[in-house]
């Protein structure tokens, strides 16, 4: 989720702060994070674009490269909102949730849904590993699916490079953090995965866990020595991409 969503600066425009609207928006965002599996790919992209617009304003980032398929989809979902104000984005985010989940109680959202321990990883919208036969799958396919048993058969092979990077520079640990697979994160670290490895955008596993809202994974990484001062190519620290206040507070407690 982290990679292609950052480095957008909000232009200066008149958009008054509305405390009540902001609190309602944050409740809606928490709800979406807790039931992300209930939405399809297009719906998640709508929420993503509105969330980024509400947080940072219009997107000024260059369009991702031709081979960054999921990055382009995320960029387009944000970019298409144009000069929409942050308040308008918050209102539309809330209305979208109400339309898709009419049972959501705006005044008491936590009474309607039980919040899970993870937020929506946008990268899960691009996952075709399930379309492969098991004998065609790689270690990266198994980590995306959250199968430590299958992944372990690779890890124990002589000469296996546990810090191998895919075409986007992501390691197995990056993917496990992106998906919120706490068991796999723990096991990979125990088997020598570099907790501070960086992908081609300079982002660490902590960037991924932070931007996806995986608090438990963030804690594991910090306990294992993850550095909070490593910036990506856009100059963003893990705390800059935090999905929620809870994630930001957790990282601040380790500073």
C-alpha positions in Angstrom: 0.0 0.0 0.0 2.8 2.3 0.8 4.7 2.7 -2.3 2.9 4.8 -4.8 0.7 6.9 -2.5 3.1 9.4 -1.1 4.9 12.6 -2.0 1.8 14.6 -2.6 1.7 18.1 -1.3 -1.6 19.9 -0.7 -1.9 23.2 -2.4 -3.1 26.2 -0.4 -6.8 26.6 -0.7 -9.7 27.5 1.6 -11.0 24.5 3.5 -12.1 25.2 7.0 -11.4 22.6 9.7 -14.6 20.9 10.9 -14.0 18.9 14.1 -17.2 17.0 14.0 -16.8 16.0 10.3 -13.2 15.0 10.9 -14.2 12.7 13.8 -17.0 11.1 11.8 -14.6 10.6 8.9 -12.0 8.9 11.2 -14.8 6.6 12.5 -15.7 5.8 8.9 -12.1 5.1 8.0 -11.7 2.8 11.0 -14.8 1.0 9.9 -13.5 0.5 6.4 -10.2 -0.7 7.8 -12.0 -3.3 9.9 -14.2 -4.8 7.2 -11.9 -4.3 4.1 -12.6 -7.8 3.0 -16.3 -6.9 2.5 -15.4 -4.6 -0.4 -14.4 -5.3 -4.0 -11.3 -3.9 -5.7 -13.1 -0.9 -7.3 -14.8 0.0 -4.0 -11.4 -0.1 -2.1 -9.9 2.1 -4.8 -12.7 4.7 -4.3 -12.1 4.6 -0.5 -8.4 4.9 -1.1 -8.6 8.0 -3.4 -11.0 9.8 -1.1 -8.9 9.0 2.0 -5.8 10.4 0.4 -7.6 13.5 -0.8 -9.1 14.0 2.7 -5.7 13.6 4.3 -3.4 15.4 1.9 -5.5 17.3 -0.7 -5.1 17.0 -4.5 -2.4 14.6 -5.8 0.6 16.3 -7.3 2.7 13.1 -7.7 3.8 12.0 -11.1 2.0 9.0 -12.6 3.7 5.7 -11.7 5.7 3.8 -14.3 4.1 1.6 -16.9 4.8 -1.6 -15.1 3.6 -0.4 -11.7 0.0 -1.6 -12.3 -1.4 -1.4 -8.8 0.4 2.0 -8.3 -1.3 3.4 -11.4 -4.7 2.3 -10.2 -4.2 4.0 -6.8 -2.8 7.1 -8.4 -5.7 7.4 -10.8 -8.2 6.9 -8.0 -6.7 9.8 -6.2 -5.8 12.0 -9.2 -9.3 11.9 -10.6 -10.6 13.8 -7.6 -8.9 16.9 -8.9 -9.3 20.0 -6.7 -11.9 18.5 -4.4 -11.4 19.9 -0.9 -10.5 17.8 2.1 -13.9 18.4 3.6 -15.7 17.4 0.5 -13.6 14.2 0.3 -14.5 13.4 3.9 -18.2 13.9 3.2 -18.0 11.7 0.1 -16.1 9.0 2.0 -18.8 8.9 4.7 -21.6 8.9 2.1 -19.9 6.1 0.2 -19.7 3.9 3.3 -23.3 4.7 4.1 -24.4 3.6 0.7 -22.4 0.4 0.7 -23.1 -0.4 4.4 -26.5 1.2 5.3 -26.4 -0.7 8.7 -23.4 1.3 9.8 -24.4 3.5 12.7 -22.8 7.0 12.2 -23.2 7.9 15.8 -22.0 4.5 17.2 -20.0 2.7 14.5 -18.2 0.4 16.8 -21.6 -1.1 17.9 -22.1 -2.4 14.4 -18.8 -3.9 13.4 -16.0 -5.6 15.3 -12.7 -4.0 14.4 -10.1 -6.4 13.3 -6.4 -5.9 14.0 -5.5 -4.8 10.5 -6.2 -2.2 7.9 -6.8 -2.7 4.1 -3.7 -3.4 2.2 -4.4 -2.0 -1.3 -1.8 -4.3 -2.8 -4.2 -7.2 -2.1 -6.2 -5.9 -5.0 -3.5 -7.2 -7.3 -3.1 -10.9 -6.3 -3.4 -13.6 -8.9 -1.4 -16.2 -7.1 -4.6 -18.2 -6.4 -5.0 -18.7 -10.1 -1.7 -20.7 -10.2 -1.4 -24.4 -9.5 0.5 -25.1 -6.2 3.5 -26.5 -8.1 3.8 -23.2 -10.0 3.8 -21.0 -7.0 7.0 -19.3 -5.6 7.9 -18.3 -2.1 6.4 -14.8 -2.9 3.1 -16.4 -3.8 2.9 -18.3 -0.6 3.7 -15.3 1.6 1.0 -13.3 -0.2 -1.5 -16.1 0.6 -0.3 -16.2 4.2 0.8 -19.8 4.2 3.8 -20.2 6.5 3.8 -24.0 6.1 4.3 -23.7 2.4 6.8 -20.8 2.6 8.8 -22.8 5.2 9.6 -25.5 2.6 11.5 -22.8 0.7 13.1 -21.1 3.8 14.8 -24.4 4.9 16.3 -25.1 1.5 20.1 -24.8 1.4 21.2 -21.6 -0.2 17.8 -20.0 -0.1 18.1 -16.2 0.0 15.6 -15.1 2.5 16.3 -11.4 1.6 15.6 -12.0 -2.1 13.8 -9.1 -3.8 11.1 -9.3 -6.5 10.9 -7.0 -9.5 9.7 -4.1 -7.3 12.5 -4.6 -4.8 10.1 -6.1 -2.2 11.3 -8.9 0.0 9.2 -11.7 1.6 9.2 -9.5 4.7 7.8 -6.5 2.8 4.9 -8.7 1.5 4.2 -10.2 4.9 4.0 -6.7 6.5 1.9 -5.4 3.6 -0.6 -8.2 4.2 -0.5 -8.1 8.0 0.7 -11.8 8.4 2.0 -11.6 11.9 3.1 -15.2 12.2 5.0 -15.0 9.0 6.6 -11.7 10.0 7.8 -13.3 13.2 9.1 -16.4 11.5 10.9 -14.5 8.7 12.7 -12.3 11.3 13.7 -15.4 13.3 15.2 -16.9 10.1 17.3 -13.8 9.5 15.2 -11.5 7.3 16.6 -8.0 7.3 14.2 -5.9 9.3 15.4 -2.7 7.6 15.6 -3.9 4.0 14.5 -1.3 1.5 12.6 -1.8 -1.8 13.4 0.1 -4.9 11.5 3.1 -3.5 13.5 3.1 -0.4 10.6 1.8 1.7 11.2 -0.6 4.6 8.8 -3.2 6.0 7.9 -0.7 8.6 6.7 1.7 5.9 4.4 -1.0 4.6 3.0 -2.1 8.0 2.5 1.6 9.0 0.7 2.6 5.8 -1.6 -0.5 6.0 -2.5 0.1 9.7 -1.1 -3.2 10.9 -0.4 -2.2 14.5 0.7 -5.7 15.7 3.1 -6.0 12.8 4.5 -2.5 13.5 5.1 -3.5 17.1 6.9 -6.7 16.1 9.2 -4.8 13.7 10.0 -2.1 16.3 10.7 -4.8 18.9 13.1 -6.3 16.4 15.0 -3.1 15.8 13.2 -1.5 12.9 14.6 2.0 12.3 12.1 4.8 12.2 14.6 7.3 10.6 14.9 5.6 7.2 13.3 7.7 4.5 12.1 6.5 1.1 12.8 8.2 -2.2 10.1 10.7 -1.6 11.6 11.7 1.8 8.9 10.0 3.8 9.5 8.3 7.1 7.3 5.4 8.3 5.4 7.7 10.6 4.6 10.0 7.7 2.6 7.2 6.0 0.8 6.0 9.1 -2.7 4.7 8.3 -4.2 5.8 11.6 -3.5 7.7 14.8 -3.1 4.4 16.6 -0.2 3.5 14.4 1.4 6.9 14.7 1.1 6.8 18.5 2.6 3.3 18.7 5.7 4.4 16.7 6.0 7.6 18.8 6.1 5.4 22.0 9.2 3.8 20.6 11.0 7.1 19.8 
